[in-house]
Each structure stands twice: as structure tokens, then as C-alpha cells.
Amino acid sequence: MIYQWFQKVAELINKDTGEANESPKLIVAIRIITISMLIYVAVSGIIYIRISNIFVMLILIASFITFLFILIMSYHTKTRTVVYTLNILTLIWVTTIVNYFGWDVGVQHFIVVMLILSFFSGYAQYRLKICYAIALCIFRIYLYFLCHTRPSIIELDTTLTFALQLVNTIAIFWCTSVIAYIFSKDSQVLDGKLIAYNDQLVSQANTDALTGLYNRRKAKDYMAALVKSNEHDSISLAIGDIDFFKKVNDNYGHDIGDVVLKQVAQTMKTTLRKQVFIARWGGEEFLIVFPSRNGDEAFVSLDQLRKNIKAMQFYAGEKNFSVSMTFGLAEYDFNGDIEVTLKEADEKLYIGKANGRDQVVF
């Protein structure tokens, strides 16, 4: 029952004005603010009951009618007209309350709420908005001097002033939060989607689509950054190549060849985990970078990887087969170019190929 009631209220707040090219967010913000102000006036009325003054009651009734009028206007008038009316009547209301009850009750801060709403009330019009902001600032300063050069019409005791200041603070923060939430929600969602999309583009630019490993471009950037950082006492590089991969494609087809590449890549990630950088260097070649590991340490990991890959079984229909890999390993000496170390690893790879394959050459 309560949920249905809230649904009806939400539908009423979100109801279209019926006018073309109207901002739905702005009219929703106005309706929520005016409803909040009606509740605020009602709560303030309970506090003001302690003052047995007919003028106070008339001010409260006039305040309630004012915000109710604006709420009704929002369903029958153009949004821009409602914004102007809300601003004008709110400024008159603030002036009246401050004049009667003094500066300390805090209603003057509703001027800031009107300022924020005005900045979100239309596209562009920056000069007009800046001029309005300056005018509101001057108006607030005027109220301050007015209240501090003459006493308020009705003097309030400390308890009443504190209670009204508390209610006003809550109402102002609530109205400000409503405006900020309504007008920032879409932009934050859009920013989040844009960031995610940019991350996706970066990932696609740096990732091999088939294997999910980093690609050659990312590998070069990584190695350059690794050397530049100078954070590691040793760096080892290895280039690995699947033996007789062309025969796999010729005998079983390129689809099976793709399966082999993907599963070899997965085995590399599983065996070496996050201790290393792995990239598809091109075709059936892979680059493995071992930061903070010398050649002997990298050799142990590579040899275990070689054994794990050789133990894998692949299936093509009723046939099953296995593959092996040959690796060339070199250690960067921090004196030359990283490209020289890459070339050394590549040369060792081809030495391994010439000497029977399925081995790690260091």
C-alpha cells in the first residue's frame, strides 16, 4: 500500500508539462523543492506556535499558499515561467522572514538554492546567469546590513532561533542536494560510461584479440617503461615459438590452430602467473619478460612452462595431437639497448630450432 502511494507521488512529480522542448529534470527539481518547502513551512509552523501572534500565522499561511501556487503552476505553465516565479516569490519570502524574525533564523541561505537552480535552468545564457549571481550576492549583502542596522519586528528567544536555524539548515541542504543529484546524475553516468569505453579502447589497442595476451605494441611500451624506471636489479627476456605450427594449420585447419594458440596462451598465464609480462609477439611467437629475475631464475620457469605445454593434448575430430615450444632466453645488462637483448633472445630461439626444438636456449 505504501509502495503504491509512493509510486503515485513519483508519477505525479514526473508528469510532463505538455509543453514542447521542456526540460523534464528541471520541472522535477522544481516540484520536489516546492513540495519540500511546503513540508518545511508546516514544520516551521509547529515551532512558531509558541508565538501567539496573528501576523506570524498570516505569514506562515501566505508562505504555504505561495509554494503551493508554484507547485500547481508547474503543471500548467511553461517551465521558464515557473523558474522566474519561484525565484521572485522566494526572494520576497526570504525578505519578509528576515525582516520579521531576524538574520539568525537562517532563511537567507535559500538565496543560494535559487542561485544553483537558476544556473541549471537553461542552456548557455552565461552572461545572464553571472549577472543574476552578482545581483543575488548584492541582495544578500543588503539583507545582512539591513538586519544588523535595525532590530527584527518580532524578537525570538534562543530556543526558537536554534530550532528554526536547525530546520532551515536541513531544508537548505536537502534542496541543494536534490538539485545537485538530479542534474549531475546523468552526467556522472555518462562520465562513467565514457571512462569505461576509453578503458575498453585502451585495452583493445594493447591486447591481442585471439589470445587475450598483450600485443607487440604494448610489449614495446612495457619494456621501454621497465628500463626507464630502473627499479629492477635484473631483467630477462624470452621469445618462444610453437614448433611446426604451420603443420598444425595445414593438417587440422586454422580453427584448430587458433585453439592451440589460445590454450598455449592460457597455459603461459597459468604457469607463470602474474610474476611476468606475456605478449603475443606475432604469429605463433610469444614474448615473455621477467622483471627482477636473472637468466638462471627465468630458465627454471621457462623449462617448466615448456614441459606443461608439451603435456597438453589437442583434439581435431577423432585425432589428438600435442605441440612443443622452443625458447630463446637472454638477460638485459642495463648498458645497451633493450632491442639488442631482444635480438639476442631471437637468435638463441633459432639456435634451439636448429638443434632439434623443444628446448630452452640460454
Secondary structure, DSSP 8 states (H G I E B T S, - for coil): -HHHHHHHHHHHHT---S-TT--HHHHHHHHHHHHHHHHHHHHHHHHHTTS--HHHHHHHHHHHHHHHHHHHHTTTS-HHHHHHHHHHHHHHHHHHHHHHH-GGG-GGGHHHHHHHHHHTSSSS-HHHHHHHHHHHHHHHHHHHHHHHHS--SS---HHHHHHHHHHHHHHHHHHHHHHHHHHHHHHHHHHHHHHHHHHHHHHHHHB-TTT-SB-HHHHHHHHHHHHHHT--S-EEEEEEEETTHHHHHHHH-HHHHHHHHHHHHHHHHHHHGGGSEEEEEETTEEEEEEET--HHHHHHHHHHHHHHHHT--EEETTEEE---EEEEEEEE-SSS-HHHHHHHHHHHHHHHHHTTSSSEE-
